[in-house]
């Protein structure tokens, strides 16, 4: 018996890196997996059916169930087609893992509109689009008396939560937006039997290897027999747990790296100053930290 026996799951960006590890683990734990990957470059350019199909072939060869999908989740229609395929191929949908992402790093003074729009589209809109169509399906199921026991796991980042990274305003803004989207979705969808959580992973992927100032760290070789703290495989077990039927967690964001899982908290009051009347600028200047 696997932890995800009988579950139908979508994993976006599952052709490589962390998404691939999610798909492989989910299949080993008994889930039927729709492996979504456009097959584009780090910058989201081009397409290739190969990465998604290769993961499906690996799953099927090991005795699992999977289907490839190359729809573009950054479009409403692509996200709908993905959700529809899961329902058509496997008879329903229980889990969405939003993982697809790209990088187009640039400093704010020089960033181009296309660089901004592409990253926001794939990350933030890509999460929202799949969530929208999955949520519509689960709401309909709930209204029909078939209350779901479903789960969504979104992918934020330290760049948008705890470690802002210069040159990644588009990426960091998208990832911070995903964390906020997760909390809103958790509030909205709980009534339909859906839990929504997010992870902020740190692992060796195409994107982290290409990140200035970080790539060299992730590229370091690990001696045989030693624990590889940056392996993307370290990320997937917590995602699989959050996807199980018995997991009670909802509306949380977890940082995940190596052997550590940390619950993150959002904006909170650090210090408050108050006045009995109207504010004076000089008063604020003297008291605001």
C-alpha positions as CSV (number, residue, x, y, z in Angstrom):
1,X,0.0,0.0,0.0
2,X,1.4,3.4,-1.0
3,X,0.7,6.6,0.8
4,X,-1.1,7.9,-2.4
5,X,-2.8,4.8,-3.6
6,X,-5.8,5.7,-5.8
7,X,-5.0,9.4,-5.9
8,X,-5.0,11.2,-9.3
9,X,-2.3,14.0,-9.4
10,X,-1.2,16.7,-11.7
11,X,2.4,17.9,-11.4
12,X,3.4,20.9,-13.5
13,X,6.9,21.4,-14.6
14,X,7.5,17.7,-14.0
15,X,9.9,17.0,-16.8
16,X,13.0,17.9,-14.9
17,X,14.4,18.8,-11.5
18,X,12.1,19.0,-8.5
19,X,8.9,18.4,-10.5
20,X,10.4,15.2,-11.9
21,X,11.2,13.9,-8.4
22,X,7.6,14.7,-7.3
23,X,6.1,12.8,-10.2
24,X,8.4,9.7,-9.6
25,X,7.7,9.6,-5.9
26,X,3.9,10.1,-6.4
27,X,3.9,7.2,-8.8
28,X,5.9,5.0,-6.5
29,X,3.4,5.7,-3.8
30,X,0.5,4.6,-6.0
31,X,-0.8,7.8,-7.6
32,X,-1.8,8.2,-11.2
33,X,0.2,11.1,-12.4
34,X,-0.3,13.6,-15.2
35,X,3.2,14.8,-16.0
36,X,3.0,18.3,-17.3
37,X,5.9,20.1,-18.9
38,X,6.1,22.4,-21.8
39,X,9.7,21.4,-22.4
40,X,11.0,24.9,-22.9
41,X,14.3,26.5,-21.9
42,X,15.1,28.1,-18.6
43,X,13.7,31.3,-20.0
44,X,10.5,29.5,-21.1
45,X,11.3,29.6,-24.8
46,X,10.5,26.8,-27.2
47,X,8.8,23.5,-26.4
48,X,9.7,19.8,-26.5
49,X,7.5,16.8,-25.7
50,X,10.6,14.8,-24.7
51,X,11.0,15.7,-21.0
52,X,7.4,15.0,-20.0
53,X,7.3,11.8,-22.0
54,X,10.6,10.6,-20.6
55,X,9.3,10.8,-17.1
56,X,6.1,9.0,-18.1
57,X,8.1,6.2,-19.7
58,X,10.2,5.9,-16.5
59,X,7.0,5.6,-14.4
60,X,5.3,3.1,-16.7
61,X,8.5,1.0,-16.9
62,X,8.5,0.8,-13.1
63,X,4.8,-0.4,-13.1
64,X,3.2,3.0,-12.4
65,X,0.5,5.0,-14.1
66,X,1.2,8.2,-15.8
67,X,0.3,10.4,-18.8
68,X,2.2,13.2,-20.5
69,X,0.9,16.7,-21.0
70,X,2.6,19.6,-22.7
71,X,0.0,22.3,-22.2
72,X,1.1,25.8,-21.3
73,X,-0.2,26.5,-17.8
74,X,0.5,30.2,-18.2
75,X,-2.7,30.3,-20.3
76,X,-6.2,29.8,-19.0
77,X,-7.0,27.4,-21.9
78,X,-3.8,25.4,-21.3
79,X,-4.6,25.0,-17.6
80,X,-8.1,23.9,-18.4
81,X,-6.9,21.3,-20.9
82,X,-4.5,19.9,-18.3
83,X,-7.2,19.5,-15.7
84,X,-9.6,18.0,-18.3
85,X,-7.0,15.5,-19.3
86,X,-6.5,14.3,-15.7
87,X,-10.2,13.8,-15.3
88,X,-10.5,12.1,-18.7
89,X,-7.5,9.8,-18.4
90,X,-7.8,8.8,-14.8
91,X,-11.4,9.5,-13.8
92,X,-11.0,12.4,-11.5
93,X,-8.5,14.8,-9.8
94,X,-7.3,14.7,-6.2
95,X,-4.0,16.6,-6.1
96,X,-2.4,19.5,-7.9
97,X,1.2,20.2,-7.5
98,X,2.0,23.6,-9.1
99,X,5.7,23.6,-9.8
100,X,6.4,25.0,-13.3
101,X,8.7,28.0,-13.5
102,X,11.2,29.9,-15.5
103,X,13.9,32.5,-15.0
104,X,14.5,35.8,-16.7
105,X,16.7,37.6,-14.2
106,X,17.4,41.3,-14.6
107,X,18.0,44.3,-12.4
108,X,15.1,46.7,-12.1
109,X,16.8,49.6,-13.9
110,X,17.3,47.4,-17.0
111,X,14.5,44.9,-16.9
112,X,12.4,44.7,-20.0
113,X,8.6,44.4,-20.0
114,X,8.8,41.0,-21.7
115,X,11.1,39.7,-19.0
116,X,8.7,40.8,-16.3
117,X,5.6,39.5,-18.0
118,X,6.9,36.1,-18.8
119,X,8.0,35.3,-15.3
120,X,4.8,36.5,-13.7
121,X,2.8,34.6,-16.3
122,X,4.5,31.2,-15.8
123,X,4.8,31.4,-12.0
124,X,1.9,33.4,-10.6
125,X,-0.6,33.1,-13.4
126,X,0.4,29.5,-14.0
127,X,-0.4,28.7,-10.4
128,X,-3.7,30.6,-10.5
129,X,-4.9,29.2,-13.8
130,X,-4.5,25.6,-12.8
131,X,-6.0,26.4,-9.3
132,X,-9.0,28.0,-11.0
133,X,-9.9,25.1,-13.2
134,X,-9.2,22.5,-10.5
135,X,-11.2,24.5,-8.0
136,X,-14.2,24.7,-10.4
137,X,-14.1,20.9,-10.7
138,X,-13.9,20.4,-7.0
139,X,-16.7,22.9,-6.3
140,X,-18.9,21.1,-8.8
141,X,-18.1,17.7,-7.2
142,X,-18.9,19.1,-3.7
143,X,-22.2,20.7,-4.9
144,X,-23.2,17.3,-6.4
145,X,-22.7,15.6,-3.1
146,X,-19.3,14.0,-3.9
147,X,-17.2,15.9,-1.3
148,X,-13.6,15.9,-2.4
149,X,-10.6,15.1,-0.2
150,X,-8.2,17.0,-2.4
151,X,-4.9,18.9,-1.9
152,X,-2.9,21.6,-3.7
153,X,0.8,22.1,-3.1
154,X,2.1,25.4,-4.6
155,X,5.8,26.3,-5.1
156,X,7.0,29.5,-3.6
157,X,10.7,30.3,-3.0
158,X,13.1,31.8,-0.5
159,X,13.5,34.6,-3.1
160,X,10.0,35.7,-2.4
161,X,9.8,34.9,1.3
162,X,12.9,35.0,3.5
163,X,15.9,35.7,1.2
164,X,15.3,38.5,-1.4
165,X,17.7,38.1,-4.2
166,X,19.0,41.1,-6.2
167,X,18.2,40.7,-9.9
168,X,15.1,38.7,-9.3
169,X,12.4,41.3,-8.8
170,X,10.1,39.5,-11.2
171,X,10.8,36.0,-9.8
172,X,10.6,37.2,-6.1
173,X,7.4,39.1,-6.7
174,X,5.8,36.1,-8.4
175,X,6.9,33.8,-5.6
176,X,5.7,36.1,-2.9
177,X,2.4,36.3,-4.7
178,X,2.2,32.5,-4.8
179,X,2.6,32.4,-1.0
180,X,-0.3,34.9,-0.6
181,X,-2.4,33.1,-3.2
182,X,-1.9,29.9,-1.2
183,X,-3.3,31.5,2.0
184,X,-6.3,32.9,0.1
185,X,-7.0,29.6,-1.7
186,X,-6.8,27.7,1.6
187,X,-9.5,29.9,3.0
188,X,-11.7,29.7,-0.1
189,X,-11.5,26.0,-0.9
190,X,-11.6,24.4,2.5
191,X,-15.4,24.3,2.3
192,X,-15.1,22.1,-0.8
193,X,-12.8,19.6,0.9
194,X,-9.6,21.0,-0.5
195,X,-6.4,21.8,1.4
196,X,-3.9,24.3,0.0
197,X,-0.3,24.6,1.1
198,X,3.0,25.8,-0.3
199,X,6.7,24.9,-0.2
200,X,9.7,27.2,-0.6
201,X,12.3,24.7,-1.8
202,X,16.1,25.0,-2.0
203,X,17.6,22.4,-4.3
204,X,19.8,21.8,-7.3
205,X,17.8,22.5,-10.5
206,X,18.3,24.0,-13.9
207,X,17.1,27.3,-12.5
208,X,19.2,27.4,-9.3
209,X,22.3,26.3,-11.3
210,X,21.7,29.3,-13.6
211,X,21.2,31.8,-10.7
212,X,24.2,34.2,-10.4
213,X,25.9,33.9,-7.0
214,X,24.2,30.6,-6.3
215,X,25.0,28.3,-9.2
216,X,28.5,27.4,-8.0
217,X,27.3,26.4,-4.6
218,X,24.7,24.1,-6.0
219,X,27.1,22.6,-8.6
220,X,29.5,21.3,-6.0
221,X,30.0,17.6,-6.2
222,X,29.1,15.4,-3.2
223,X,31.5,12.6,-2.3
224,X,30.1,9.1,-2.7
225,X,28.2,8.0,0.4
226,X,27.6,11.5,1.8
227,X,24.1,13.1,2.1
228,X,23.4,15.4,-0.8
229,X,21.7,18.3,0.8
230,X,20.8,20.0,-2.5
231,X,19.3,16.9,-4.2
232,X,15.8,17.7,-5.5
233,X,14.7,14.4,-4.2
234,X,14.9,15.8,-0.7
235,X,11.9,18.1,-1.5
236,X,9.3,15.5,-2.6
237,X,8.5,13.6,0.6
238,X,6.9,16.6,2.3
239,X,4.9,17.3,-0.9
240,X,3.8,13.7,-1.0
241,X,2.7,13.9,2.7
242,X,0.7,17.1,2.1
243,X,-1.0,15.3,-0.8
244,X,-2.2,12.3,1.3
245,X,-5.8,11.9,2.2
246,X,-5.1,11.9,6.0
247,X,-3.0,15.0,6.1
248,X,-4.9,17.7,8.1
249,X,-2.6,20.7,7.3
250,X,-4.1,23.7,5.5
251,X,-2.9,27.2,4.7
252,X,0.8,26.7,5.5
253,X,4.1,27.6,3.8
254,X,7.1,25.4,4.5
255,X,10.7,26.0,3.6
256,X,12.3,22.7,2.6
257,X,16.0,22.0,2.0
258,X,18.1,18.9,2.6
259,X,17.0,17.4,5.9
260,X,15.2,20.5,7.2
261,X,11.5,21.5,7.0
262,X,10.6,24.9,8.5
263,X,7.1,26.4,8.8
264,X,7.2,30.0,7.6
265,X,5.2,32.9,8.9
266,X,4.1,35.9,6.9
267,X,4.2,39.7,7.6
268,X,3.6,40.5,11.2
269,X,3.8,43.5,13.6
270,X,7.3,44.2,14.8
271,X,6.7,47.5,16.5
272,X,3.8,49.9,16.7
273,X,3.7,53.6,17.3
274,X,0.4,55.4,18.1
275,X,-0.9,58.9,18.5
276,X,-4.1,60.3,20.1
277,X,-4.7,62.8,17.3
278,X,-3.5,63.6,13.8
279,X,0.0,62.5,12.9
280,X,2.7,65.1,12.6
281,X,5.6,64.3,10.2
282,X,8.2,65.4,12.8
283,X,6.6,63.1,15.4
284,X,6.7,60.1,13.0
285,X,10.4,60.9,12.1
286,X,11.3,60.9,15.8
287,X,9.5,57.7,16.7
288,X,9.4,55.4,13.7
289,X,12.2,52.9,13.8
